[in-house]
Amino acid sequence: MNPVATMRKSKLETARSLAAAHFRVEPNLKHIHLIEPMDDQDPNDPIRLLEVVEGTIERGIEPVGFTADPARGIDYPCIIVEISPTEYKSVRNGKVRFANRDWTVGKELLAG
């Protein structure tokens, strides 16, 4: 078996791919940030994305979890937190609390 064919993308590469795909299908998506820390060494530690969507209902931090989907190139579980632009203003340079932990709003991922 070719070892290159079995190599996983890093979590950051996967997060960038997810962000690009989400920007392609969601016209009201304004920003995507990593929620950090992200443990690239632990395949069970999910990729966490903060997505700012115009028109989303303001209901606070409600993460939605997804399992890994290797057939689609997603080798890691993922958690998406969707917030409104107004909610984004209050967390943009700070912390997000969910799963009984404080997480940091990290690097912004771009559309392409």
C-alpha atoms as an extended CHARMM CRD file, in Angstrom:
* protein
*
       112  EXT
         1         1  MET       CA              0.0000000000        0.0000000000        0.0000000000  PROA      1               0.0000000000
         2         2  ASN       CA              1.2230000000        3.4890000000       -0.8320000000  PROA      2               0.0000000000
         3         3  PRO       CA              1.9210000000        5.3520000000        2.4700000000  PROA      3               0.0000000000
         4         4  VAL       CA              1.0460000000        8.7040000000        0.8850000000  PROA      4               0.0000000000
         5         5  ALA       CA             -2.4740000000        7.4420000000        0.1370000000  PROA      5               0.0000000000
         6         6  THR       CA             -3.0660000000        6.7190000000        3.8300000000  PROA      6               0.0000000000
         7         7  MET       CA             -1.6950000000        9.9960000000        5.2200000000  PROA      7               0.0000000000
         8         8  ARG       CA             -4.2540000000       12.1350000000        6.9830000000  PROA      8               0.0000000000
         9         9  LYS       CA             -4.5000000000       15.8370000000        6.4790000000  PROA      9               0.0000000000
        10        10  SER       CA             -3.6920000000       17.8170000000        9.6050000000  PROA      10              0.0000000000
        11        11  LYS       CA             -6.5440000000       19.2140000000       11.6450000000  PROA      11              0.0000000000
        12        12  LEU       CA             -5.7190000000       22.7120000000       10.4000000000  PROA      12              0.0000000000
        13        13  GLU       CA             -5.8020000000       21.5510000000        6.7660000000  PROA      13              0.0000000000
        14        14  THR       CA             -9.1020000000       19.7880000000        7.4300000000  PROA      14              0.0000000000
        15        15  ALA       CA            -10.5080000000       22.8910000000        9.1590000000  PROA      15              0.0000000000
        16        16  ARG       CA             -9.5220000000       25.0320000000        6.1680000000  PROA      16              0.0000000000
        17        17  SER       CA            -11.2240000000       22.5680000000        3.7940000000  PROA      17              0.0000000000
        18        18  LEU       CA            -14.3710000000       22.5780000000        5.9240000000  PROA      18              0.0000000000
        19        19  ALA       CA            -14.3880000000       26.3870000000        6.0260000000  PROA      19              0.0000000000
        20        20  ALA       CA            -14.0210000000       26.6610000000        2.2480000000  PROA      20              0.0000000000
        21        21  ALA       CA            -16.8530000000       24.1600000000        1.7400000000  PROA      21              0.0000000000
        22        22  HSD       CA            -19.1120000000       25.9620000000        4.2100000000  PROA      22              0.0000000000
        23        23  PHE       CA            -18.4620000000       29.3400000000        2.5320000000  PROA      23              0.0000000000
        24        24  ARG       CA            -19.4090000000       27.7780000000       -0.8310000000  PROA      24              0.0000000000
        25        25  VAL       CA            -22.8240000000       26.5850000000        0.3800000000  PROA      25              0.0000000000
        26        26  GLU       CA            -23.8410000000       29.2470000000        2.9530000000  PROA      26              0.0000000000
        27        27  PRO       CA            -24.2910000000       32.7030000000        1.3870000000  PROA      27              0.0000000000
        28        28  ASN       CA            -24.9250000000       34.3760000000        4.7650000000  PROA      28              0.0000000000
        29        29  LEU       CA            -21.7010000000       33.0660000000        6.3250000000  PROA      29              0.0000000000
        30        30  LYS       CA            -19.5440000000       36.0580000000        7.2900000000  PROA      30              0.0000000000
        31        31  HSD       CA            -16.6230000000       34.6460000000        9.3190000000  PROA      31              0.0000000000
        32        32  ILE       CA            -15.2180000000       31.3210000000       10.5030000000  PROA      32              0.0000000000
        33        33  HSD       CA            -12.6930000000       31.0650000000       13.3360000000  PROA      33              0.0000000000
        34        34  LEU       CA            -10.9730000000       28.1220000000       14.9100000000  PROA      34              0.0000000000
        35        35  ILE       CA            -11.8920000000       27.6590000000       18.5430000000  PROA      35              0.0000000000
        36        36  GLU       CA             -8.6590000000       26.8230000000       20.3160000000  PROA      36              0.0000000000
        37        37  PRO       CA             -6.7860000000       25.0180000000       21.6810000000  PROA      37              0.0000000000
        38        38  MET       CA             -6.7510000000       22.2810000000       19.0840000000  PROA      38              0.0000000000
        39        39  ASP       CA             -4.7280000000       19.1600000000       19.8660000000  PROA      39              0.0000000000
        40        40  ASP       CA             -3.3690000000       17.9980000000       16.5010000000  PROA      40              0.0000000000
        41        41  GLN       CA             -1.8480000000       14.9060000000       18.1600000000  PROA      41              0.0000000000
        42        42  ASP       CA             -5.1540000000       13.5510000000       19.5070000000  PROA      42              0.0000000000
        43        43  PRO       CA             -7.3920000000       12.2680000000       16.6700000000  PROA      43              0.0000000000
        44        44  ASN       CA            -10.3700000000       12.2380000000       19.0520000000  PROA      44              0.0000000000
        45        45  ASP       CA            -10.0490000000       15.9180000000       20.0010000000  PROA      45              0.0000000000
        46        46  PRO       CA            -12.5470000000       17.6060000000       17.6640000000  PROA      46              0.0000000000
        47        47  ILE       CA            -11.9580000000       20.4750000000       15.3060000000  PROA      47              0.0000000000
        48        48  ARG       CA            -14.0220000000       23.3540000000       16.7250000000  PROA      48              0.0000000000
        49        49  LEU       CA            -15.2690000000       26.0870000000       14.4080000000  PROA      49              0.0000000000
        50        50  LEU       CA            -17.0470000000       29.3160000000       15.2880000000  PROA      50              0.0000000000
        51        51  GLU       CA            -19.2450000000       30.3390000000       12.3560000000  PROA      51              0.0000000000
        52        52  VAL       CA            -20.7850000000       33.8060000000       12.1360000000  PROA      52              0.0000000000
        53        53  VAL       CA            -23.9660000000       33.6630000000       10.0640000000  PROA      53              0.0000000000
        54        54  GLU       CA            -26.1340000000       36.6580000000        9.2010000000  PROA      54              0.0000000000
        55        55  GLY       CA            -29.7390000000       35.9160000000       10.1310000000  PROA      55              0.0000000000
        56        56  THR       CA            -28.9990000000       33.1610000000       12.6350000000  PROA      56              0.0000000000
        57        57  ILE       CA            -31.1890000000       33.1420000000       15.7420000000  PROA      57              0.0000000000
        58        58  GLU       CA            -29.4220000000       34.5550000000       18.7940000000  PROA      58              0.0000000000
        59        59  ARG       CA            -29.5360000000       31.7030000000       21.2660000000  PROA      59              0.0000000000
        60        60  GLY       CA            -26.0590000000       31.7350000000       22.7520000000  PROA      60              0.0000000000
        61        61  ILE       CA            -23.4090000000       29.0660000000       22.4320000000  PROA      61              0.0000000000
        62        62  GLU       CA            -25.0180000000       25.8380000000       21.2340000000  PROA      62              0.0000000000
        63        63  PRO       CA            -22.3880000000       23.5510000000       19.7410000000  PROA      63              0.0000000000
        64        64  VAL       CA            -23.4020000000       20.9400000000       17.1980000000  PROA      64              0.0000000000
        65        65  GLY       CA            -21.1530000000       17.8840000000       16.9580000000  PROA      65              0.0000000000
        66        66  PHE       CA            -20.3170000000       15.7820000000       13.9140000000  PROA      66              0.0000000000
        67        67  THR       CA            -18.4240000000       12.5170000000       13.7250000000  PROA      67              0.0000000000
        68        68  ALA       CA            -15.4310000000       12.0060000000       11.4650000000  PROA      68              0.0000000000
        69        69  ASP       CA            -16.3260000000       11.2160000000        7.8440000000  PROA      69              0.0000000000
        70        70  PRO       CA            -13.1730000000        9.7890000000        6.2160000000  PROA      70              0.0000000000
        71        71  ALA       CA            -15.0240000000        9.0420000000        2.9670000000  PROA      71              0.0000000000
        72        72  ARG       CA            -15.4280000000       12.8210000000        2.5600000000  PROA      72              0.0000000000
        73        73  GLY       CA            -11.8950000000       13.6570000000        3.6650000000  PROA      73              0.0000000000
        74        74  ILE       CA            -12.8460000000       14.5590000000        7.2330000000  PROA      74              0.0000000000
        75        75  ASP       CA            -10.7300000000       12.3490000000        9.4880000000  PROA      75              0.0000000000
        76        76  TYR       CA            -11.6360000000       14.0800000000       12.7580000000  PROA      76              0.0000000000
        77        77  PRO       CA            -14.7800000000       14.8280000000       14.7010000000  PROA      77              0.0000000000
        78        78  CYS       CA            -15.9420000000       18.4280000000       14.4250000000  PROA      78              0.0000000000
        79        79  ILE       CA            -17.9560000000       20.8460000000       16.5360000000  PROA      79              0.0000000000
        80        80  ILE       CA            -19.6430000000       23.8330000000       14.9110000000  PROA      80              0.0000000000
        81        81  VAL       CA            -20.8180000000       26.8210000000       16.9380000000  PROA      81              0.0000000000
        82        82  GLU       CA            -23.0240000000       29.1330000000       14.8780000000  PROA      82              0.0000000000
        83        83  ILE       CA            -23.5860000000       32.6630000000       16.1680000000  PROA      83              0.0000000000
        84        84  SER       CA            -25.0290000000       35.9290000000       14.8710000000  PROA      84              0.0000000000
        85        85  PRO       CA            -22.9100000000       38.9600000000       13.9260000000  PROA      85              0.0000000000
        86        86  THR       CA            -24.1470000000       40.6960000000       17.1060000000  PROA      86              0.0000000000
        87        87  GLU       CA            -23.0440000000       37.7540000000       19.2630000000  PROA      87              0.0000000000
        88        88  TYR       CA            -19.7370000000       37.7370000000       17.3720000000  PROA      88              0.0000000000
        89        89  LYS       CA            -18.9950000000       41.2820000000       18.5020000000  PROA      89              0.0000000000
        90        90  SER       CA            -19.0510000000       40.1140000000       22.1200000000  PROA      90              0.0000000000
        91        91  VAL       CA            -16.7030000000       37.1240000000       21.6220000000  PROA      91              0.0000000000
        92        92  ARG       CA            -14.4670000000       38.1610000000       18.7130000000  PROA      92              0.0000000000
        93        93  ASN       CA            -11.3840000000       38.8950000000       20.8230000000  PROA      93              0.0000000000
        94        94  GLY       CA            -12.0890000000       36.7270000000       23.7890000000  PROA      94              0.0000000000
        95        95  LYS       CA            -13.3980000000       33.4900000000       25.1360000000  PROA      95              0.0000000000
        96        96  VAL       CA            -16.2240000000       31.1380000000       24.2890000000  PROA      96              0.0000000000
        97        97  ARG       CA            -17.5790000000       28.8660000000       27.0270000000  PROA      97              0.0000000000
        98        98  PHE       CA            -19.0260000000       25.4740000000       26.2080000000  PROA      98              0.0000000000
        99        99  ALA       CA            -18.4660000000       21.8750000000       27.2230000000  PROA      99              0.0000000000
       100       100  ASN       CA            -17.6850000000       23.2250000000       30.7150000000  PROA      100             0.0000000000
       101       101  ARG       CA            -14.5140000000       24.8800000000       29.4240000000  PROA      101             0.0000000000
       102       102  ASP       CA            -13.3620000000       28.2530000000       28.2560000000  PROA      102             0.0000000000
       103       103  TRP       CA            -12.0760000000       28.2020000000       24.6900000000  PROA      103             0.0000000000
       104       104  THR       CA            -10.2450000000       30.9340000000       22.8020000000  PROA      104             0.0000000000
       105       105  VAL       CA            -11.5170000000       32.4420000000       19.5760000000  PROA      105             0.0000000000
       106       106  GLY       CA             -8.5430000000       31.7390000000       17.3500000000  PROA      106             0.0000000000
       107       107  LYS       CA             -7.3610000000       32.1210000000       13.7880000000  PROA      107             0.0000000000
       108       108  GLU       CA             -9.8640000000       33.2310000000       11.1580000000  PROA      108             0.0000000000
       109       109  LEU       CA            -10.2820000000       30.8250000000        8.2540000000  PROA      109             0.0000000000
       110       110  LEU       CA            -10.9570000000       32.4110000000        4.8890000000  PROA      110             0.0000000000
       111       111  ALA       CA            -13.3330000000       31.4390000000        2.0820000000  PROA      111             0.0000000000
       112       112  GLY       CA            -10.6990000000       30.2020000000       -0.2740000000  PROA      112             0.0000000000
